[in-house]
Amino acid sequence: MNLPRRKFMQLAGGLVTLPVVSPLARGQAYPTRPIALVAPIAAGGAVDTAARIIAEELQHKLQQSVVVENRPGAGTIIGTNFVAKAAPDGYTLLLMQLASVLAKWLNKTVPFDVTSDFSAIAMVADSPLVLFAQSSLAFQDLKELIAYSRANPRRLLVGTPGVGTPHHLAAAWLNAAAKIDITHVPYRGTAPALNDLLAGQIPLIWASPVAVMPFVEQGKVKMLAVSTQKRDRMLPQVPTVSESGVPGFHTSNWFGVVAPARVSSEVVTRVASAIRESAELPDVQTRMSTLGFNLDFRTSDQFHELIIGDYQKFGAIIREAGIQPE
């Protein structure tokens, strides 16, 4: 009787000292179930399409379903906050845009901290913004627009996809830097702003070029200036805001993938690797270019530096310009 009891106690003691084996060690490598890629914008449009291209490629690389989940509203705040509060398990990711970085500076109430509530995974691409005008307007370039606006304050309206977007920043920054007063009209996305531009309800909009270019080609809309420091390679004929009398002006609509803070390094490494491999595919490069995006892959550390850098840079610009949150 004593021998079996002794063996039992030895076995029991051995079980106590067995190491805890993680799911990864047991071969259940991430991901083991579907992943949600939250796009904090409405369905349709270039960024949403880009999100679906990314999701499709991640699905191939990760061998798991990746579904785009649109959660629009409040200039991307609703969708961004949803991911900030999600479990840091890698199954809820965010397609973060510059709007999330600008949120604190352009909105009175923001429920997340972009500098601490997310783990950067990888930057994917960026796109310039263009100031478009009705073709019937008398001025032909930004310099003429600035001169007109100084002589006629508050006579012009400019539409954007919403408060807190990079487009809103561009509108506010141009007002402050050029010492003009063009009234900002926020919409719920680019499509309704473009519709009102085409209908003659507003004379100007800030937008990514791809959605508006067909109307430029038809002669219904004209391009006045591009938002980046250098002329865009796809729009070499369009002068920059900086070269049109507002030196130092530069912003673009970049986006990348982030997860809630404290997600594991395994998740960051796996997803970042899949994004990098996808960005190298000629087909993906072509599809992104068609949407007006320049692929610009950056690692987790590089993307984190961009987020922090833009948060600080644009915060200073907005405060110095006296731009008030709405």
N, C-alpha and C positions, 0 to 999 in steps of 0.2 A: 504493500500500500504506500510506503514512504517513497519508493523510487518513482512511480508515476506522478506522485504529488510534487516531488523535487523537479522533475522534468517540466511539469506544467508551470511551476513558478519561474523556471528559467526562461521558458518560452514567453510567458507573460511579461517578464522583465525586458526581454528583447524587443517585444512589441512597443513598449513604452519609449525605447530609445530610437525607434525607426524615424528617419527624417521625414518631414512633411514634403510630399512630392507635389509640385505645382502641375496644373493642367498642361502647361507647355512641356514639362518633362515627361508627362504621360502620353505625349504625342498629339494632344489636342491643341495644336498650335493655332494662334489667332490668324484669321477669324473662324469661328465655329458656327456663326449664325449671320443672318443678313445685317448689313450696315446701312444706316441712314446718313446721307449727305444732305445736310440742311442748306437750302439756298434761301437767304432771308429777303427774297424778292419775289415778285409775281411770276407765274409761268409765262413763257414766251420771252422774246428779246434775246440779245446776244449773250448776256452773262448766264441766263438760264440755260441756253443751248450749250454753252461752254461747260456748265456744270454737268450736263447729261453726257457730253463727250468724255469728261473725266470719269464719271461714274461707270460708263461703259468699259473704259480701259482698266479701271481698278477692278472691276468684276472679272475681267480676263486674267489679270495678274494675280489677284488674291484668291481666285477660284471660289468666290462667294458672292451672293447677290448684293449689289450696291444700288440703293434706290434714292433718287433725288426727292427730297421732301420740301416743298415750297412753304415757307412761313413768312409772308410779307407783312409789312406794316411799320409805321413810325421810322421811316428811313433806315431800315434793316435792324432796328433795335429789337423788335419782337423775336425774330428768328435767332439773332445773335445771343440774346439773353436766354433763350430756350436751351441752346447748347452750353452756355456758361453754367447753367444749373443742372445739366445732365450728368449721369454717372460717368466717371472717367475710365470707362472700360474699352474705349475704342469703337463702340458700336453706334455712337452719335458723333458725327463730324460736321464741321461748318465750312462752307465756302466763304471765307472771310474776304470782305472788300475794304477799301480805304474808308468807306462810310462808317464802319465800326470803330475805326481809330479816331475819326472826327466827331463821333457821337457826343462825347463829353463837352466839347467846345461849342457845338452848334445846337444843343438841346438842353433845356433846363433840368430835366430829370433823366438820368441814365442808370439802370439797375445793375450794371456790370462794370468791372474795371478791365479794360482791354490789355493793360500791362501785366496783370497777375491772374486773371481768370481763365487763361487759355495756354495750351502748349502748342507752339508753332510746329507744323510738320513739314510743309514745303510751300514755297511760292510757285505759282504756275505761269502766270502771264500778266500783261498789262495792256492798256489801250489808251490812246490820247482822248481828250475831250475836244469838241469843236463847237465854236459859237456860230450857230446857223441863223440866217435871217430870211425873211420873206424876200423873194426876188424883186418885188415892186418897190422896196425901200430905196430911197435916194442914195444913201451912202454905199460905197463899194468896198470899203475896208474898215478895219477897227479904228484907225486914226480918224476917219471921217465920223464914225459912230461916236467916238469920245467927244469930238468937237460939237456934234449935234446935241449930245446929252448934257454937256456943260451949259449950252445955251437954252436947253429945254429940260430942266430937271423934272423927274417923275413923269415925263411924258411917255416913256418907253416901259414895256413890260418884258421880262425874260422868264421863260418857263424852265423848270427843272423836274427831275423825277421825284423830288421830295426834299423836305427839310433834313439836313444832316448828311446829304449825299456829297460826293466830290463835286458834282455839278453845282450844288448850293454853295460850296466853298468857292468855286470858280466865280460865281456871280457876285458873292459878297466881297471877295478879294479884289476883283476888278473894280467894283464900286469904290472901295477904300483906296486902292493904289492909284487909280486914275482920277480920283476926286470927282466922281460922277454919282448920279442917283437914279439907277434903273430899278424899278420895283420888281421884287422877286415873287414869282407865282409858283408855289409848289404843287405838283400833281402826284397822282399815285402811279408813277411809272413814266417811262419815256413815251409810250404809245399815245396816251391822251394828250400829252404836251405837243407831240408832233401833229396830231389831228387838229388841234387848235391853231397851230402855226399854219398849216395848210388851208384852214378855213378862214384865216385872216383875223382870228380872235386875239392872237398875240403876235408881236413882230419878231421875237427872238427866242431861241432855246439853246441851252447847253445840252449836248448829247454825244454819245459815242457815235462815230461816223457811219457804221455799217447800216443802221436802220434808216438813215436819212439819205444816203448816197443815191438811191434810185430817183429821188425827187430832185436832187441836184442835177442829175443827168437829164431829167425832163425839163429843167429850167424853172422849176417851181420854187426852189430854195437855193440860196447861195451861202458859201462858207466865208466867214470873215477872219477867223484866226484859230490856231490850234493851241492847246493848253501846255504842251511840253516845252522844255527849254530849247530843244532842237526840233527842226522840222521833222515830221513823221515820214518814214521811208515810203509809206503807202500814199502819202499826201504831200509830195515834195513841193507842189505849187502853192500850198497854203502857208502864209507867214505865221509865225508864232506871236502870241500875245507879247512876249518879251521884246521882240524886235519891232513891235508896233507901238512902242512908247511906254510900256510897262515893264521895265527891266527887273529880272529876278523872278518873274511869274513862272511857276512850274507846278503842275499837278497832273496826275494820270489816274485812271481807274484800274488799279491793280487788284488781283485776287489770288488767294492761295488757300490751302487746307489747314485747319487747326482742329484741335480736340480740346475738351475741357482740361483744365489744369490738373496736374498730378497723374495724367495718363502714363502708362508704363513706357519705358524706353523701347521695348520690343514692338509696341504698336507704332511709335514714331518711326522707327527704323524700317519696319515692313511697309508702311504706307508710303513713306518718302521714297523708298526704293522703287515701288510700283509707279509712282508719279514720274520719277526720273526716267525710267525705262519707257514710259508712255510718251513723254515729251520728246524723246529721240526718234519716234516713229514718223516717217515722212507723211503718212496719211493724217496723223494727228496735227502735224505742223500745217498742212494744207487746210484742213478743216478749221483750225483756229485762225489762220490768216484770213480765210473767207469771212469770218465773223468780225474781223478788224482787230484781232489780238496779236500781239507780239509775244511769243513764248519766251519766258525768262525764268527758267527753273533756278531756285535757290534752296539751299539746304535748310534744315531746321534752325541752326544757329544764325545763318544769314537772314532768314525770314524774320526771326525774332528781332534781330538788330534793326531791320527795316521798320517793323511795327513800332518799336520803341522810338526809333529816330523820327519817324513821321509824326508820332504822337507829340513828341516834344517840339519839333519844328513847326508844325501847323498850329499847335497850341499857342506858341509865341507869336506867330504871324497874326492869328485871329485876335489875340489880346491887344497887340500893338496897333492893329487896325481899328480897334474899338468895335468889332463885330459882336453883337449881342446874341446870346442863345435865344431860340424861339420856342 
